[in-house]
Amino acid sequence: MNRYPVWKYAIIVIALLLGVVYTLPNFFGEAPAVQVSSGKATVKVDTSTLQRVEDALKTAGVTAQVVSLEGTSIRARFESTDTQLKAKDAIQKALVADPSDPQYVVALNLVSRSPVWLSNLNAAPMYLGLDLRGGVHFMLQVDMKAALTQRVEALAGDLRAALREKDIRHGGIARNGAGLEIRLRDAQQLALTKSLLTNQFPDLLVTDSVDGTDIKLSASMKPEAARKVQEQALKQNITTLHNRINELGVAEPVIQQQGLDRIVVQLPGVQDTAKAKDILGRTATLEVRMVDESTEARAAEREGGLVPFGADRYVERNGQPLIVKKQVVLTGDNLTDAQPGFDSQTQEPVVNLTLDAKGARIFKDVTRESIGKRMAIVLFEKGKGEVVTAPVIRSEIGGGRVQISGRMTTAEANDTALLLRAGSLAAPMEIIDERTIGPSLGAENIAKGFNSVTWGFVVIVAFMCLYYMMFGAFSGIALAVNLLFLVAILSMLQATLTLPGMAAMALALGMAIDSNVLINERVREELRNGASPQAAIHAGYDRAWATILDSNITTLIAGVALLAFGSGPVRGFAVVHCIGILTSMFSAVFFSRGLVNLWYGSQKKLKGVSIGTVWRAEGSSLVKAD
């Protein structure tokens, strides 16, 4: 009756092993480290960079515990902060030849001390949020009017080109706030213009009126189109910030939308507000220029001589110099989209660009006149330009759709598309709130949060053991397993733990023990009704399950609502709260019953169970059931 099959115990053992493995990294603490990441969008951090870092440390006589390539950055872990600072100087000297134009960013960081075998199992500690680790917090306001203005100006250029192509005569196009005004001379031109706007500019809402001898056609963006422009501007700004901050190696930044026009940026571990502002201000601009094909330019590339008049020297992604004409053909303002893809004929990775009407017209003219020549796409950051790609023009390209190819890998195509798409901010932003949280305050928060969880756990277990005896001990063990599973799942998900999350942990303990209280009371009730100990255990767990399920589902619904509609700290609380409910249902019912079955299930003639004092109605007395 009260025996688990072997497979159920196997599930419990496997779950416990996984819980222990993925919880362990949180107990090893953090070690001082040096992180090397790309200082420019066109610079890659790879195995060759890793070798240079190792050589620099060896030359300087600095011993690192671990030096590894993790994603797009290199992390070298050291025993002490003194060694860390010495290593940073050595690596900085080896990798950054020109401090005014750094190719790499060498930053101090903290990494987990987890053993290699845990790292190989992808076991990593939970990330600590800003309130626990310290850092800087910014609230940025996106200028949505500027985003709409830019879109309206782009539409004005597209409309002029479309009217010219259809040979529709007009008296001028002027921008009026967030709309456009087109002056027409007769009803025929009005009808043609309306038809054009309906077919090619569905985002515009059109009205006409008589203004003297002319007909004035007013076009404004539809509300849904304006909202879409604002949403896209916000998303592009978030993407750009992610791109720039990740390149600078800020550990686990939080960049998220708040409201309709605000972005919250949290940079844990960064204490220098000026540096953080510099990070947020980093943007890139794009320019399309023609490559100088002259003999003097080729000689300047090979021999490093004087650059011809009207040209500049830039560096390609492979490190080779390239002489590019100063005349700018197109800018990033003419680019509306960039997506990676594959060539339909060769199946090679390519980047597909989409230009606005003005850019498409210019590009068509330039490519028609420059077949067989190279065109360079130059990315500028902090006034320094680098060539992203320089393909050869094979034929005239019209229609505003451009394909960039040239021996790129799939990863390079994805990177190039990201650079072209998110190289600059879609709309200006202003910092409206900034806060700095010191690491000492973060350590204090950790201590308080840890103490609240620890003391809450100790008091609950002590009460359960006193009130329910052996069953209380089982409940305490189940509660510890619940906490183990909760931390393990948060670590596996690489969740960011914040102070509200620690509060949710403390709350989860109190809610988790509620299920065991229901089970223990049901067992007591069965004993009071005269059931045998084995039957009381069986009936107690079975009959308490429906109540436990109902109560946890209703609480889970509230947690999901917080997760869906909350933001920031509320979402952090909701994540831990929801996971805690799920783990408590497993530990309080499945695991605790496994313990009870293991302890009592093998006893065929069980006379009593240790569950505290039971009131027996027949004898009108208190009897201890053991």
VEXDREN-2710 file (C-alpha; in Angstrom, 1 decimal):
% VEXDREN-2710
k/r/px/py/pz
1/MET/0.0/0.0/0.0
2/ASN/2.7/2.5/1.0
3/ARG/5.6/1.3/-1.2
4/TYR/7.1/3.2/-4.2
5/PRO/8.2/1.2/-7.2
6/VAL/11.9/1.4/-8.0
7/TRP/11.4/3.8/-11.0
8/LYS/9.9/6.4/-8.7
9/TYR/12.8/6.3/-6.3
10/ALA/15.1/6.5/-9.4
11/ILE/13.3/9.7/-10.4
12/ILE/13.9/11.1/-6.9
13/VAL/17.6/10.2/-6.9
14/ILE/18.2/11.6/-10.4
15/ALA/16.3/14.8/-9.4
16/LEU/18.4/15.2/-6.3
17/LEU/21.6/14.6/-8.2
18/LEU/20.7/17.3/-10.7
19/GLY/19.6/19.6/-8.0
20/VAL/22.9/19.3/-6.2
21/VAL/25.0/19.6/-9.3
22/TYR/23.3/22.8/-10.5
23/THR/23.1/24.3/-7.0
24/LEU/26.8/23.8/-6.2
25/PRO/28.2/26.7/-8.4
26/ASN/26.4/29.2/-6.1
27/PHE/28.6/28.2/-3.1
28/PHE/32.0/28.6/-4.7
29/GLY/31.8/32.4/-4.8
30/GLU/33.5/34.7/-7.4
31/ALA/37.1/35.2/-8.3
32/PRO/38.8/38.3/-9.7
33/ALA/39.2/38.1/-13.4
34/VAL/40.2/40.1/-16.5
35/GLN/37.7/40.1/-19.4
36/VAL/38.8/40.9/-23.0
37/SER/36.1/41.8/-25.4
38/SER/35.8/43.6/-28.8
39/GLY/36.3/47.3/-28.7
40/LYS/34.8/47.7/-32.2
41/ALA/32.0/46.2/-34.0
42/THR/34.3/44.9/-36.7
43/VAL/36.9/43.3/-34.4
44/LYS/36.5/39.6/-33.5
45/VAL/37.6/37.9/-30.3
46/ASP/38.6/34.3/-31.3
47/THR/41.2/31.6/-30.6
48/SER/44.0/33.8/-32.0
49/THR/43.1/36.5/-29.5
50/LEU/43.1/33.9/-26.7
51/GLN/46.6/32.9/-27.7
52/ARG/47.8/36.5/-27.5
53/VAL/46.3/36.8/-24.0
54/GLU/48.1/33.6/-22.9
55/ASP/51.4/34.8/-24.4
56/ALA/51.1/38.2/-22.7
57/LEU/50.4/36.6/-19.3
58/LYS/53.4/34.2/-19.7
59/THR/55.7/37.1/-20.7
60/ALA/54.6/39.1/-17.7
61/GLY/55.1/36.1/-15.4
62/VAL/51.5/36.1/-14.3
63/THR/49.8/32.8/-13.6
64/ALA/46.1/32.5/-14.3
65/GLN/43.9/29.8/-12.8
66/VAL/41.8/29.5/-16.0
67/VAL/41.9/31.4/-19.3
68/SER/39.0/30.6/-21.6
69/LEU/37.1/31.8/-24.6
70/GLU/33.4/32.2/-23.5
71/GLY/31.1/33.4/-26.3
72/THR/32.5/36.6/-27.7
73/SER/34.9/37.4/-24.9
74/ILE/37.9/36.0/-23.1
75/ARG/38.0/35.6/-19.3
76/ALA/41.2/35.0/-17.3
77/ARG/40.6/34.1/-13.7
78/PHE/43.2/34.9/-10.9
79/GLU/43.8/34.1/-7.3
80/SER/43.9/37.6/-5.9
81/THR/43.1/41.2/-6.9
82/ASP/46.8/42.1/-7.0
83/THR/47.4/39.5/-9.6
84/GLN/44.3/40.6/-11.5
85/LEU/45.5/44.2/-11.7
86/LYS/49.0/43.1/-12.9
87/ALA/47.4/40.9/-15.5
88/LYS/45.2/43.7/-16.8
89/ASP/48.2/45.9/-17.4
90/ALA/50.0/43.1/-19.2
91/ILE/47.1/42.3/-21.4
92/GLN/46.3/46.0/-22.1
93/LYS/49.9/46.6/-23.2
94/ALA/49.8/43.5/-25.5
95/LEU/46.4/44.1/-27.2
96/VAL/45.8/47.9/-27.1
97/ALA/48.6/49.5/-29.2
98/ASP/46.8/52.8/-29.5
99/PRO/44.8/53.8/-26.4
100/SER/43.0/56.5/-28.5
101/ASP/41.7/53.8/-30.9
102/PRO/41.4/50.6/-28.8
103/GLN/40.7/47.4/-30.8
104/TYR/39.9/45.5/-27.6
105/VAL/38.4/46.4/-24.2
106/VAL/40.3/45.0/-21.2
107/ALA/38.0/45.2/-18.2
108/LEU/38.1/44.0/-14.6
109/ASN/35.4/41.5/-13.8
110/LEU/34.3/38.8/-11.3
111/VAL/33.7/35.2/-12.5
112/SER/32.5/32.1/-10.7
113/ARG/35.1/29.9/-9.0
114/SER/33.2/26.8/-10.1
115/PRO/35.4/23.8/-10.9
116/VAL/36.0/23.0/-14.6
117/TRP/33.9/19.8/-14.4
118/LEU/30.9/21.8/-13.3
119/SER/31.4/24.3/-16.1
120/ASN/31.6/21.4/-18.6
121/LEU/28.2/20.4/-17.4
122/ASN/26.9/24.0/-18.1
123/ALA/26.4/24.4/-14.3
124/ALA/26.7/28.1/-13.5
125/PRO/25.6/30.2/-10.5
126/MET/22.6/32.6/-10.6
127/TYR/23.4/36.1/-11.7
128/LEU/23.0/38.8/-9.1
129/GLY/20.9/41.8/-9.9
130/LEU/21.8/45.4/-9.4
131/ASP/20.4/45.6/-5.9
132/LEU/22.6/42.6/-4.8
133/ARG/25.8/43.3/-6.7
134/GLY/25.9/47.0/-7.1
135/GLY/26.2/49.0/-10.3
136/VAL/24.5/51.8/-12.2
137/HIS/20.8/52.2/-13.2
138/PHE/19.6/54.5/-16.0
139/MET/16.2/55.5/-17.2
140/LEU/16.2/56.7/-20.8
141/GLN/13.5/58.6/-22.5
142/VAL/13.2/58.0/-26.2
143/ASP/12.2/61.0/-28.3
144/MET/9.2/59.5/-30.2
145/LYS/8.5/62.8/-31.9
146/ALA/12.0/62.7/-33.5
147/ALA/11.3/59.1/-34.7
148/LEU/8.0/60.2/-36.3
149/THR/9.7/63.2/-37.8
150/GLN/12.5/61.1/-39.4
151/ARG/9.8/58.7/-40.8
152/VAL/7.8/61.6/-42.2
153/GLU/10.9/63.1/-43.9
154/ALA/11.7/59.7/-45.4
155/LEU/8.1/59.4/-46.7
156/ALA/8.4/62.9/-48.2
157/GLY/11.5/61.8/-50.2
158/ASP/9.8/58.6/-51.3
159/LEU/6.7/60.5/-52.3
160/ARG/8.7/63.0/-54.4
161/ALA/10.4/60.1/-56.2
162/ALA/7.1/58.3/-56.8
163/LEU/5.4/61.5/-58.2
164/ARG/8.4/62.1/-60.5
165/GLU/8.3/58.5/-61.7
166/LYS/4.5/58.7/-62.4
167/ASP/5.0/62.1/-64.0
168/ILE/2.5/63.7/-61.7
169/ARG/2.9/67.5/-61.5
170/HIS/2.6/69.2/-58.2
171/GLY/3.4/72.6/-56.6
172/GLY/5.7/71.2/-53.9
173/ILE/5.7/68.9/-50.9
174/ALA/6.1/70.5/-47.4
175/ARG/6.2/68.9/-44.0
176/ASN/3.7/70.2/-41.5
177/GLY/4.4/68.8/-38.1
178/ALA/3.9/65.0/-38.3
179/GLY/2.2/65.3/-41.7
180/LEU/2.8/66.3/-45.3
181/GLU/1.1/68.9/-47.5
182/ILE/1.1/68.5/-51.3
183/ARG/-0.1/71.3/-53.5
184/LEU/-1.8/70.3/-56.8
185/ARG/-3.2/72.4/-59.6
186/ASP/-6.3/70.5/-60.8
187/ALA/-8.7/67.7/-60.0
188/GLN/-7.0/65.3/-62.4
189/GLN/-3.6/65.6/-60.6
190/LEU/-5.5/65.2/-57.4
191/ALA/-7.1/61.9/-58.5
192/LEU/-3.8/60.6/-59.7
193/THR/-2.0/61.5/-56.5
194/LYS/-4.7/60.0/-54.3
195/SER/-4.5/56.7/-56.3
196/LEU/-0.7/56.7/-55.9
197/LEU/-0.9/57.3/-52.1
198/THR/-3.5/54.5/-51.8
199/ASN/-1.5/52.0/-53.7
200/GLN/2.1/52.8/-52.5
201/PHE/1.7/54.6/-49.2
202/PRO/-1.0/52.8/-47.3
203/ASP/0.3/54.2/-43.9
204/LEU/-0.9/57.7/-44.8
205/LEU/-4.3/59.1/-44.1
206/VAL/-5.3/61.6/-46.9
207/THR/-7.7/64.6/-46.9
208/ASP/-8.0/67.4/-49.4
209/SER/-9.1/71.0/-49.3
210/VAL/-9.1/74.1/-51.5
211/ASP/-6.5/76.7/-50.8
212/GLY/-6.9/79.7/-53.1
213/THR/-6.3/78.5/-56.7
214/ASP/-4.6/75.3/-55.6
215/ILE/-5.8/72.1/-54.1
216/LYS/-4.0/71.2/-50.9
217/LEU/-3.7/67.5/-50.1
218/SER/-2.9/66.8/-46.5
219/ALA/-1.4/63.4/-45.6
220/SER/-0.8/62.2/-42.1
221/MET/0.3/58.9/-40.6
222/LYS/-2.4/56.6/-39.5
223/PRO/-2.5/56.1/-35.7
224/GLU/-1.6/52.4/-36.1
225/ALA/1.3/53.2/-38.4
226/ALA/2.6/55.9/-36.1
227/ARG/2.5/53.4/-33.2
228/LYS/4.4/50.8/-35.3
229/VAL/7.1/53.4/-36.1
230/GLN/7.5/54.2/-32.4
231/GLU/7.6/50.5/-31.5
232/GLN/10.3/49.9/-34.1
233/ALA/12.3/52.8/-33.0
234/LEU/12.2/51.6/-29.4
235/LYS/13.2/48.0/-30.4
236/GLN/16.1/49.3/-32.6
237/ASN/17.4/51.4/-29.7
238/ILE/17.2/48.4/-27.4
239/THR/19.0/46.3/-30.0
240/THR/21.7/48.9/-30.4
241/LEU/22.3/49.3/-26.7
242/HIS/22.5/45.5/-26.3
243/ASN/25.0/45.4/-29.2
244/ARG/27.3/48.2/-27.8
245/ILE/27.1/47.2/-24.1
246/ASN/27.8/43.5/-24.8
247/GLU/30.8/44.4/-26.8
248/LEU/32.2/46.3/-23.8
249/GLY/31.9/43.2/-21.6
250/VAL/29.5/44.5/-19.0
251/ALA/28.4/41.4/-17.1
252/GLU/24.7/40.5/-17.5
253/PRO/23.3/43.9/-18.4
254/VAL/19.5/44.4/-18.0
255/ILE/18.1/46.4/-20.9
256/GLN/14.3/46.4/-21.2
257/GLN/11.4/48.5/-22.2
258/GLN/9.4/50.3/-19.6
259/GLY/6.2/51.9/-20.7
260/LEU/5.7/53.2/-24.3
261/ASP/8.8/55.3/-24.6
262/ARG/11.3/54.5/-21.9
263/ILE/14.2/52.1/-21.6
264/VAL/15.7/50.9/-18.4
265/VAL/19.4/50.0/-18.4
266/GLN/21.0/48.3/-15.4
267/LEU/24.7/47.5/-15.5
268/PRO/25.7/45.3/-12.5
269/GLY/29.3/45.6/-11.4
270/VAL/29.9/49.0/-13.0
271/GLN/30.6/51.8/-10.5
272/ASP/31.9/54.5/-12.9
273/THR/28.9/56.4/-14.0
274/ALA/30.9/58.4/-16.5
275/LYS/32.1/55.2/-18.2
276/ALA/28.5/53.9/-18.2
277/LYS/27.3/57.0/-19.9
278/ASP/30.0/56.7/-22.5
279/ILE/28.8/53.1/-23.2
280/LEU/25.2/54.3/-23.7
281/GLY/26.4/57.1/-26.0
282/ARG/28.2/54.8/-28.3
283/THR/26.6/54.7/-31.7
284/ALA/27.8/53.9/-35.2
285/THR/27.0/55.5/-38.6
286/LEU/27.3/53.9/-42.0
287/GLU/28.6/55.3/-45.2
288/VAL/28.7/53.7/-48.7
289/ARG/31.7/54.9/-50.7
290/MET/33.5/53.8/-53.9
291/VAL/36.9/52.1/-53.7
292/ASP/39.7/54.1/-55.3
293/GLU/40.8/51.9/-58.2
294/SER/43.7/54.2/-59.3
295/THR/47.3/53.0/-59.6
296/GLU/48.3/55.5/-56.8
297/ALA/45.7/54.0/-54.5
298/ARG/46.9/50.4/-55.1
299/ALA/50.5/51.5/-54.4
300/ALA/49.4/53.2/-51.2
301/GLU/47.7/50.0/-50.1
302/ARG/50.7/47.8/-50.8
303/GLU/53.5/50.1/-49.7
304/GLY/51.7/52.3/-47.2
305/GLY/52.5/55.4/-49.2
306/LEU/50.7/58.7/-49.5
307/VAL/47.0/58.5/-50.0
308/PRO/45.7/60.1/-53.3
309/PHE/43.9/63.4/-53.0
310/GLY/40.2/62.9/-52.4
311/ALA/40.6/59.5/-50.7
312/ASP/41.0/58.0/-47.3
313/ARG/42.8/54.9/-46.0
314/TYR/40.7/52.4/-44.0
315/VAL/41.2/48.9/-42.8
316/GLU/39.1/45.9/-43.9
317/ARG/37.9/43.2/-41.5
318/ASN/40.9/41.0/-42.4
319/GLY/43.3/43.7/-41.5
320/GLN/44.2/44.7/-45.0
321/PRO/44.3/48.5/-45.9
322/LEU/41.9/49.8/-48.4
323/ILE/41.8/53.2/-50.2
324/VAL/38.3/54.6/-50.4
325/LYS/37.1/57.8/-52.0
326/LYS/35.9/60.5/-49.7
327/GLN/32.7/61.1/-51.6
328/VAL/29.8/59.5/-49.8
329/VAL/27.3/57.7/-52.0
330/LEU/24.8/56.6/-49.3
331/THR/24.5/56.8/-45.6
332/GLY/22.8/54.6/-43.0
333/ASP/19.8/56.9/-43.1
334/ASN/18.9/55.4/-46.5
335/LEU/19.0/51.8/-45.1
336/THR/15.6/50.5/-43.9
337/ASP/16.5/46.9/-43.2
338/ALA/19.4/44.3/-43.4
339/GLN/18.8/40.6/-43.1
340/PRO/21.1/37.6/-43.5
341/GLY/20.3/35.0/-46.1
342/PHE/21.6/32.7/-48.8
343/ASP/22.2/33.3/-52.5
344/SER/19.6/31.4/-54.6
345/GLN/22.2/30.2/-57.1
346/THR/25.4/29.6/-55.2
347/GLN/23.8/29.0/-51.7
348/GLU/26.6/31.2/-50.2
349/PRO/25.7/33.3/-47.2
350/VAL/24.8/36.9/-48.1
351/VAL/23.3/40.0/-46.6
352/ASN/20.1/41.4/-48.1
353/LEU/19.7/45.2/-47.8
354/THR/16.5/47.3/-48.3
355/LEU/16.9/50.9/-49.2
356/ASP/14.4/53.7/-49.1
357/ALA/13.2/55.4/-52.4
358/LYS/16.0/58.0/-52.4
359/GLY/18.7/55.4/-51.6
360/ALA/17.3/53.0/-54.3
361/ARG/17.4/55.7/-56.9
362/ILE/21.0/56.8/-56.0
363/PHE/22.2/53.2/-55.8
364/LYS/20.7/52.3/-59.2
365/ASP/22.5/55.2/-60.8
366/VAL/25.8/54.5/-59.1
367/THR/25.8/50.7/-59.9
368/ARG/24.9/51.3/-63.5
369/GLU/27.9/53.6/-63.9
370/SER/30.3/51.4/-61.8
371/ILE/30.0/47.8/-63.0
372/GLY/33.2/45.9/-62.3
373/LYS/34.3/48.3/-59.5
374/ARG/34.3/47.8/-55.8
375/MET/31.9/49.5/-53.4
376/ALA/32.9/49.8/-49.7
377/ILE/30.5/49.9/-46.7
378/VAL/32.3/51.8/-44.0
379/LEU/31.3/51.7/-40.3
380/PHE/32.2/54.7/-38.2
381/GLU/32.5/54.5/-34.4
382/LYS/33.9/57.5/-32.4
383/GLY/35.1/59.0/-35.7
384/LYS/37.1/56.0/-36.7
385/GLY/36.0/54.2/-39.8
386/GLU/36.5/50.5/-40.8
387/VAL/35.4/48.7/-43.9
388/VAL/32.7/46.1/-43.1
389/THR/32.7/44.7/-46.7
390/ALA/33.8/45.8/-50.1
391/PRO/31.9/43.7/-52.8
392/VAL/32.4/44.0/-56.5
393/ILE/29.4/45.5/-58.5
394/ARG/28.4/42.9/-61.0
395/SER/25.4/44.6/-62.6
396/GLU/23.0/47.5/-62.2
397/ILE/21.0/47.1/-59.0
398/GLY/17.5/48.7/-58.9
399/GLY/14.4/48.3/-56.8
400/GLY/16.0/49.3/-53.5
401/ARG/17.0/45.7/-52.7
402/VAL/20.8/45.0/-52.5
403/GLN/22.6/41.8/-51.9
404/ILE/26.1/41.8/-50.3
405/SER/28.2/38.7/-50.8
406/GLY/31.8/37.7/-50.9
407/ARG/33.2/34.6/-49.1
408/MET/31.3/35.3/-45.9
409/THR/30.4/32.6/-43.4
410/THR/26.9/32.3/-41.9
411/ALA/28.1/33.9/-38.7
412/GLU/29.8/36.8/-40.6
413/ALA/26.6/37.4/-42.6
414/ASN/24.6/37.5/-39.3
415/ASP/27.1/39.9/-37.7
416/THR/27.2/42.2/-40.8
417/ALA/23.4/42.3/-41.0
418/LEU/23.3/43.3/-37.3
419/LEU/25.9/46.0/-37.7
420/LEU/24.1/47.5/-40.7
421/ARG/20.7/47.2/-39.1
422/ALA/21.5/48.4/-35.6
423/GLY/24.5/50.6/-36.2
424/SER/22.9/53.7/-34.9
425/LEU/20.0/54.8/-32.7
426/ALA/16.6/55.1/-34.5
427/ALA/15.7/58.1/-32.3
428/PRO/17.5/60.3/-29.8
429/MET/17.4/59.4/-26.1
430/GLU/17.9/61.4/-22.9
431/ILE/18.9/60.1/-19.5
432/ILE/16.1/61.2/-17.1
433/ASP/17.1/59.2/-14.1
434/GLU/20.4/57.7/-12.9
435/ARG/21.3/55.9/-9.7
436/THR/24.5/54.3/-8.4
437/ILE/24.4/51.4/-6.0
438/GLY/27.6/50.6/-4.2
439/PRO/28.9/47.0/-3.8
440/SER/28.8/47.4/0.0
441/LEU/25.1/48.0/-0.1
442/GLY/24.7/45.0/-2.4
443/ALA/26.6/42.8/0.0
444/GLU/24.4/44.1/2.9
445/ASN/21.3/43.2/0.8
446/ILE/22.6/39.7/0.2
447/ALA/23.3/39.2/3.9
448/LYS/19.8/40.3/4.9
449/GLY/18.2/38.3/2.2
450/PHE/20.2/35.2/3.1
451/ASN/19.4/35.6/6.8
452/SER/15.7/36.0/6.1
453/VAL/15.6/32.7/4.1
454/THR/17.8/30.9/6.6
455/TRP/16.0/31.9/9.7
456/GLY/12.6/31.3/8.1
457/PHE/13.7/27.8/7.2
458/VAL/15.1/27.1/10.6
459/VAL/12.0/28.3/12.5
460/ILE/9.6/26.4/10.2
461/VAL/11.5/23.1/10.5
462/ALA/11.8/23.5/14.3
463/PHE/8.1/24.1/14.6
464/MET/7.2/21.1/12.3
465/CYS/9.5/18.8/14.3
466/LEU/8.0/19.8/17.6
467/TYR/4.4/19.6/16.4
468/TYR/4.5/16.6/14.0
469/MET/7.5/14.7/15.4
470/MET/8.9/12.3/12.7
471/PHE/6.5/13.5/10.1
472/GLY/7.7/17.0/10.9
473/ALA/11.2/15.9/10.2
474/PHE/10.1/14.5/6.9
475/SER/8.4/17.8/6.1
476/GLY/11.6/19.7/7.0
477/ILE/13.7/17.5/4.7
478/ALA/11.1/18.0/1.9
479/LEU/11.3/21.7/2.5
480/ALA/15.1/21.7/2.1
481/VAL/14.8/19.7/-1.1
482/ASN/12.3/22.3/-2.3
483/LEU/14.8/25.0/-1.7
484/LEU/17.5/22.9/-3.4
485/PHE/15.3/22.5/-6.5
486/LEU/14.3/26.1/-6.6
487/VAL/18.0/27.3/-6.6
488/ALA/19.0/24.7/-9.1
489/ILE/16.2/25.6/-11.6
490/LEU/17.0/29.3/-11.3
491/SER/20.7/28.5/-11.9
492/MET/19.9/26.3/-14.9
493/LEU/17.7/29.1/-16.3
494/GLN/20.6/31.6/-15.6
495/ALA/18.0/33.8/-14.0
496/THR/19.0/37.1/-12.4
497/LEU/18.4/37.0/-8.6
498/THR/17.3/40.3/-7.1
499/LEU/16.1/41.3/-3.7
500/PRO/12.4/40.8/-4.5
501/GLY/13.5/37.3/-5.8
502/MET/15.0/36.5/-2.3
503/ALA/11.8/37.7/-0.7
504/ALA/9.9/35.3/-3.0
505/MET/12.2/32.5/-1.8
506/ALA/11.3/33.2/1.8
507/LEU/7.6/33.3/0.9
508/ALA/8.0/30.1/-1.1
509/LEU/9.2/28.3/2.1
510/GLY/6.1/29.3/4.0
511/MET/3.8/28.3/1.2
512/ALA/5.6/25.0/0.5
513/ILE/5.2/23.8/4.1
514/ASP/1.5/24.5/3.9
515/SER/1.1/21.4/1.7
516/ASN/2.9/19.2/4.3
517/VAL/0.6/20.6/7.0
518/LEU/-2.4/19.6/5.0
519/ILE/-1.0/16.1/4.5
520/ASN/-0.1/15.6/8.1
521/GLU/-3.4/16.8/9.3
522/ARG/-5.2/14.5/7.0
523/VAL/-3.1/11.6/8.3
524/ARG/-4.1/12.6/11.9
525/GLU/-7.7/12.8/10.9
526/GLU/-7.6/9.2/9.5
527/LEU/-6.0/8.1/12.7
528/ARG/-8.7/9.8/14.8
529/ASN/-11.3/8.0/12.7
530/GLY/-9.7/4.7/13.7
531/ALA/-7.8/3.8/10.5
532/SER/-4.7/1.7/10.8
533/PRO/-1.4/3.6/10.5
534/GLN/-0.7/2.3/7.0
535/ALA/-4.2/3.1/5.8
536/ALA/-4.0/6.5/7.4
537/ILE/-0.8/7.4/5.6
538/HIS/-2.2/6.2/2.3
539/ALA/-5.5/8.0/2.7
540/GLY/-3.9/11.1/4.1
541/TYR/-1.7/11.7/1.0
542/ASP/-4.5/10.8/-1.5
543/ARG/-7.2/13.0/0.0
544/ALA/-4.9/15.9/0.6
545/TRP/-3.7/16.0/-3.0
546/ALA/-6.9/17.5/-4.4
547/THR/-6.8/20.4/-1.9
548/ILE/-3.0/20.9/-2.4
549/LEU/-3.5/21.0/-6.2
550/ASP/-6.4/23.5/-6.0
551/SER/-4.6/25.9/-3.7
552/ASN/-1.4/25.8/-5.7
553/ILE/-3.1/26.4/-9.0
554/THR/-5.0/29.4/-7.7
555/THR/-1.7/30.8/-6.3
556/LEU/0.1/30.0/-9.5
557/ILE/-2.6/32.0/-11.5
558/ALA/-1.8/35.0/-9.4
559/GLY/1.9/34.5/-10.0
560/VAL/1.4/34.2/-13.8
561/ALA/-0.6/37.4/-13.7
562/LEU/2.3/39.2/-12.0
563/LEU/4.7/37.7/-14.6
564/ALA/2.5/38.7/-17.5
565/PHE/1.6/42.3/-16.5
566/GLY/4.4/43.2/-14.1
567/SER/7.8/44.6/-14.9
568/GLY/11.2/45.0/-13.2
569/PRO/11.2/43.9/-9.6
570/VAL/7.6/42.6/-9.8
571/ARG/8.6/40.1/-12.6
572/GLY/11.7/39.1/-10.6
573/PHE/9.4/38.2/-7.7
574/ALA/6.9/36.5/-9.9
575/VAL/9.5/34.2/-11.6
576/VAL/10.8/32.9/-8.2
577/HIS/7.2/32.7/-6.9
578/CYS/6.0/30.5/-9.8
579/ILE/9.0/28.2/-9.8
580/GLY/8.7/27.9/-6.1
581/ILE/5.1/26.7/-6.4
582/LEU/6.0/24.0/-8.9
583/THR/8.9/22.7/-6.9
584/SER/6.9/22.7/-3.7
585/MET/4.2/20.4/-5.3
586/PHE/7.0/17.9/-6.3
587/SER/8.9/18.0/-3.0
588/ALA/5.9/18.3/-0.6
589/VAL/3.9/15.4/-2.2
590/PHE/6.0/13.2/-4.3
591/PHE/9.3/13.4/-2.4
592/SER/7.9/13.5/1.1
593/ARG/5.7/10.5/0.4
594/GLY/8.8/8.7/-0.8
595/LEU/10.5/9.3/2.5
596/VAL/7.5/8.2/4.5
597/ASN/7.2/5.0/2.3
598/LEU/10.9/4.3/2.8
599/TRP/10.6/4.7/6.6
600/TYR/7.2/3.1/7.3
601/GLY/6.3/1.2/4.1
602/SER/8.3/-1.9/4.7
603/GLN/6.8/-2.5/8.2
604/LYS/3.9/-5.0/7.7
605/LYS/2.5/-4.8/11.2
606/LEU/2.9/-1.1/11.9
607/LYS/1.3/-0.2/15.2
608/GLY/1.8/3.6/15.2
609/VAL/3.4/6.5/13.5
610/SER/5.3/9.5/15.0
611/ILE/3.0/12.4/14.1
612/GLY/2.6/14.2/17.4
613/THR/-0.5/14.2/19.6
614/VAL/-3.7/12.9/18.1
615/TRP/-7.2/13.6/19.6
616/ARG/-9.2/10.4/19.7
617/ALA/-12.9/11.1/20.1
618/GLU/-13.8/7.7/21.7
619/GLY/-11.7/8.1/24.8
620/SER/-12.1/11.8/25.1
621/SER/-8.3/12.1/25.7
622/LEU/-5.1/13.1/24.1
623/VAL/-3.2/10.2/22.8
624/LYS/0.3/10.3/21.2
625/ALA/0.4/8.3/18.1
626/ASP/3.7/6.6/17.7
END
